[in-house]
Amino acid sequence: MALTRDQVMTALRTVQDPELFKDIVTLGMVKDVQVDGSRVRLNVELTTPACPLKDVIKKDVENALKKIGAETVELELTANTRGGSSPRKDVLPQVKNVIAVGAGKGGVGKSTVAVNLAVGLQRAGARVGLMDGDIYGPSMPTMLGIKGVAPNVRGNRIIPHEVHGIHAITIGSLVEQEKPLIWRGPMAHGAFKQLLLDNTEWPELDYLIVDLPPGTGDVPLTLCQLLPITGAVIVATPQQVALDDAIRALRMFQQLGAPVLGIIENMSYFIAPDGSESDIFGRGGAEKAAQRLGLPFLGALPMFTELRVNSDMGKPHANFEGHPKLRESLESIATHLAGQVSIRNMQSPAPDLKIS
């Protein structure tokens, strides 16, 4: 039976994006439809290359078309990461999404999570930048393997390091190694602003991950004042003491008008060499907190010796190439974050932030 383009488009309107809860035609995801008898060729453009449910969408499209008599379906999945509905006109217009990674206290693995989120999104096909905004204790030089390596400079602009497939900048590359950064609030504000906006030449990016200092101080305030961020990710360990501080950080972002994209539980449990698991800090605390607060839980990251070794050696890509459980955990968290960003960008823009 020969199909018409109208029949094909009507069938595709029955296919919903499982996260955005709208059909793929309304979302503008259907491209280049070609119909030749009972043969249909089309492109479905996902809202992110890290779409966690791309296989579901692919299957639903094929089933919908076969129901109306398509004997051959040639489907190509591509991606075009979307930014917010209010594009940045004056600051970082080339960056579609700015994602802050914060924590209520130090030592919960916030920087480790930020690095691996950036690498995970890049490996999924996105263009990703990483800013080490933890200006008091920059750890990116070690984690990225660029300790002692100065970035290139073009005129008065710093060119981010291109390493592990991402574009990264850290103040740790601009100061003497092991030198303490003793700054009062205004100095921290100025240094962060210069590194983020004034002196760094960022390329076009789908995501810019900003690793913030722990707590609720000047730098998170500065970030939220400087530009509209897509949202914040909160990293916490499972025990209640850490969660108490994490919730304070979460409330800070909400008070500043920055959406919270979700919570990640780091050091969720320990996997021994024999495969047994130990809940050292009490697994599941962050997930329960997310449920109580009505926020997405982006996933749990167990404790792996490989994660520590690879971080110390500056080889984050190795976390995705070794232990299968580690790779699965990191990829799951990255794709869930990408999904939440897409959901956020389909919603109405948040009101402008005014801080007196």
C-alpha positions in Angstrom: 0.0 0.0 0.0 1.4 3.4 -1.0 1.5 5.8 1.9 1.2 9.6 1.8 3.2 12.1 3.8 0.1 13.2 5.7 -0.5 9.6 6.8 3.1 9.4 8.0 3.0 12.7 9.9 -0.3 11.7 11.5 1.2 8.4 12.7 4.3 10.2 14.1 2.0 12.5 16.1 1.2 9.4 18.2 4.8 9.1 19.3 5.6 11.0 22.5 9.0 12.0 23.8 9.0 10.0 27.1 10.5 12.8 29.1 8.9 15.9 27.5 5.4 14.4 27.2 4.7 15.9 23.9 4.6 14.3 20.5 7.8 14.4 18.4 6.0 16.4 15.5 4.9 19.2 17.8 8.4 19.3 19.4 9.9 19.8 15.9 12.0 16.7 16.1 10.8 15.2 12.8 13.0 16.2 9.8 13.5 15.2 6.2 10.5 12.9 5.7 10.6 11.0 2.4 7.8 8.6 1.4 8.2 6.2 -1.5 5.3 3.7 -1.6 5.5 1.7 1.6 9.1 2.9 2.3 9.6 5.7 4.7 12.8 7.6 5.3 13.1 10.2 8.1 15.3 11.9 10.6 14.4 12.4 14.2 16.5 15.2 15.8 16.8 14.5 19.6 17.1 17.4 22.0 20.5 16.1 23.2 23.0 13.5 22.0 22.9 12.1 25.5 19.2 11.4 25.3 18.6 8.6 27.9 15.5 7.2 26.0 16.7 7.3 22.4 16.1 3.6 22.0 12.5 4.0 23.2 11.8 6.8 20.7 13.4 4.8 17.9 11.2 1.7 18.6 8.0 3.8 19.0 8.6 5.5 15.6 9.2 2.2 13.9 6.1 0.7 15.4 3.9 3.7 14.6 4.9 3.6 11.0 4.5 -0.1 10.6 1.0 0.1 12.0 -0.1 2.2 9.0 1.6 -0.2 6.5 5.2 0.9 6.2 7.2 -2.1 5.2 10.6 -0.4 5.3 11.5 2.3 7.9 14.9 4.0 7.5 15.3 6.1 10.6 18.3 8.3 11.4 18.7 9.7 14.9 20.6 12.9 15.2 20.8 15.5 17.9 20.7 19.3 18.3 21.1 20.3 22.0 18.6 23.0 22.9 19.2 25.9 25.1 16.7 27.9 27.1 13.9 29.8 25.5 15.5 33.1 26.5 19.0 33.1 24.8 21.9 34.9 26.4 22.4 38.1 24.4 25.2 39.8 26.3 27.0 37.0 28.1 28.2 33.7 26.7 25.7 33.7 23.7 27.7 30.8 22.3 26.9 28.5 25.3 23.5 26.8 25.2 23.4 25.5 28.8 25.3 26.5 31.9 25.1 23.9 34.7 26.4 24.6 38.2 27.7 21.6 40.2 27.5 22.5 43.9 27.6 20.8 47.4 26.9 21.9 50.9 30.3 20.8 52.2 33.7 19.8 50.9 34.9 16.3 50.6 31.8 14.8 49.0 33.3 14.3 45.5 31.8 17.4 43.9 34.8 18.0 41.6 35.1 14.3 40.7 31.4 14.3 39.7 31.8 17.5 37.7 34.7 16.2 35.7 33.0 12.9 34.9 29.8 14.6 34.0 31.7 16.7 31.4 33.5 13.7 30.0 30.3 11.6 30.0 28.3 14.2 28.1 31.2 14.7 25.6 31.4 10.9 25.0 27.7 11.0 24.2 28.4 13.5 21.4 27.9 16.9 23.0 30.3 19.9 22.9 31.2 20.4 26.5 33.2 23.0 28.5 34.3 22.7 32.1 35.2 25.6 34.4 37.0 25.0 37.6 35.1 27.6 39.7 36.5 26.2 43.0 38.9 29.0 43.1 40.0 28.4 46.7 41.0 24.7 46.1 41.2 24.0 42.3 41.6 20.3 41.7 41.1 20.2 38.0 44.8 20.4 37.1 45.3 17.0 38.8 42.0 15.4 37.6 42.5 16.5 34.0 46.2 15.7 33.9 47.2 19.4 33.1 49.1 20.2 36.3 51.9 22.7 35.5 50.5 23.3 31.9 49.6 26.9 31.2 46.8 27.5 28.7 47.4 29.3 25.4 46.6 33.0 25.1 45.3 34.9 22.2 45.7 38.7 22.8 44.3 39.2 26.2 42.0 36.2 26.1 42.7 32.7 27.5 42.1 29.7 25.3 40.7 26.8 27.4 42.7 23.6 27.5 41.4 21.0 25.0 41.8 17.8 27.0 39.8 14.5 27.1 37.5 15.9 24.4 36.4 18.9 26.5 37.3 22.6 26.8 38.5 23.3 30.3 39.8 26.3 32.3 41.0 26.3 35.9 42.7 29.0 37.9 45.1 26.2 39.0 46.8 26.6 35.6 47.3 30.4 36.2 48.9 30.4 39.6 52.0 28.8 41.2 51.4 25.2 42.2 50.7 24.7 45.9 50.3 28.4 46.4 47.4 29.2 48.8 44.7 31.4 47.3 43.8 33.7 50.2 41.1 35.9 48.9 38.3 37.9 50.5 34.8 37.9 49.0 35.3 40.8 46.5 38.5 39.3 45.2 36.9 35.9 44.8 34.0 37.5 43.0 36.3 39.4 40.6 38.5 36.3 39.9 35.5 34.1 39.1 34.0 36.7 36.8 37.2 37.2 34.9 37.7 33.5 34.5 34.1 32.8 33.4 33.4 35.8 31.2 36.1 38.5 30.8 39.3 36.7 30.0 38.3 33.2 28.6 37.5 32.6 24.9 34.9 29.8 25.1 33.9 28.1 21.9 30.4 27.1 21.0 29.2 24.6 23.6 26.1 22.5 24.3 26.9 22.4 28.0 29.3 24.4 30.2 29.8 22.6 33.6 30.9 24.9 36.4 32.4 23.3 39.4 31.6 25.6 42.4 33.3 25.8 45.8 31.3 24.0 48.5 28.9 25.9 50.6 26.7 29.0 50.1 29.2 31.8 49.7 30.3 34.5 47.2 31.0 32.4 44.1 27.6 30.7 43.7 26.0 34.1 44.3 28.3 35.6 41.6 27.4 32.9 39.1 23.7 33.4 39.5 24.1 37.2 39.2 26.3 37.0 36.1 24.1 34.9 33.8 20.9 32.8 33.7 22.1 29.3 34.5 20.1 26.4 33.1 20.2 24.8 36.6 22.2 23.4 39.4 23.2 19.8 40.4 23.8 19.0 44.0 26.3 16.4 45.1 26.0 14.7 48.4 27.0 11.6 50.3 24.3 9.4 51.9 24.7 10.2 55.6 22.4 12.7 57.2 25.2 15.1 58.3 26.2 15.6 54.6 22.6 15.8 53.5 21.8 18.6 55.9 24.4 20.8 54.3 23.5 19.7 50.8 19.9 20.8 51.4 21.1 24.2 52.5 23.0 24.5 49.2 20.0 23.4 47.3 17.8 25.9 49.0 20.3 28.6 48.2 20.0 27.9 44.5 16.2 27.9 44.7 16.2 31.2 46.6 18.4 32.7 43.9 15.9 31.6 41.2 18.2 28.9 39.8 16.4 25.6 39.0 17.7 22.5 40.7 18.1 19.8 38.0 18.7 17.0 40.5 20.7 15.4 43.3 23.6 12.9 42.9 24.6 10.5 45.6 28.3 10.0 45.6 30.1 7.3 47.6 26.8 5.5 47.7 28.3 2.2 48.6 31.6 0.3 48.3 32.1 -2.6 45.9 34.8 -5.0 47.2 37.1 -7.0 44.9 35.0 -10.1 45.5 31.9 -8.2 44.3 30.3 -7.8 47.7 28.7 -4.4 48.6 29.1 -2.4 51.8 26.9 0.6 52.7 29.7 2.5 54.5 27.8 5.8 54.6 24.3 4.4 54.5 23.1 4.0 50.9 20.0 5.8 49.6 20.0 8.9 51.8 20.2 11.3 48.8 17.5 9.5 46.9 15.1 9.7 49.9 15.9 13.4 50.2 15.2 14.0 46.5 11.9 12.2 46.9 11.0 14.3 49.9 11.8 17.5 48.2 10.1 16.6 44.9 13.3 16.8 42.9 14.9 14.5 40.4 17.4 11.9 41.6 20.0 11.7 38.9 21.7 8.6 40.2 24.1 7.0 42.6 27.9 6.7 42.2 29.4 3.8 44.2 33.0 4.0 45.6 35.5 2.5 43.2 39.2 2.3 43.6 39.6 2.9 39.9 37.8 6.2 40.2 40.3 7.4 42.7 43.3 6.1 40.8 42.1 7.6 37.5 41.4 10.9 39.1 44.9 11.1 40.7 46.4 10.2 37.3 44.4 12.7 35.4 42.7 10.1 33.2 38.9 10.6 33.6 38.3 8.9 30.2 39.6 5.7 31.8 36.5 5.6 34.1 34.4 4.9 31.0 36.7 2.2 29.6 37.4 -0.1 32.6 35.1 -1.4 35.3 31.6 -1.9 33.6 29.7 -0.9 36.8 31.6 2.4 37.0 31.0 3.2 33.4 27.3 2.3 33.7 26.9 4.5 36.8 28.6 7.5 35.2 26.8 7.2 31.8 23.4 6.8 33.6 24.0 10.0 35.6 25.2 12.0 32.6 22.2 10.9 30.5 19.7 11.6 33.3 21.2 15.1 33.7 20.9 15.7 29.9 17.2 14.6 30.1 16.5 17.1 32.9 18.2 19.9 31.0 15.9 19.1 28.0 12.8 19.1 30.3 13.9 22.4 31.8 14.4 24.1 28.4 10.9 23.1 27.4 9.4 24.9 30.3 8.8 28.7 30.6 11.9 30.8 31.5 12.5 31.6 35.1 12.0 35.2 36.3 15.1 37.5 36.2 17.1 37.4 39.4 17.5 40.6 41.4 19.8 40.7 44.4 20.0 43.8 46.5 
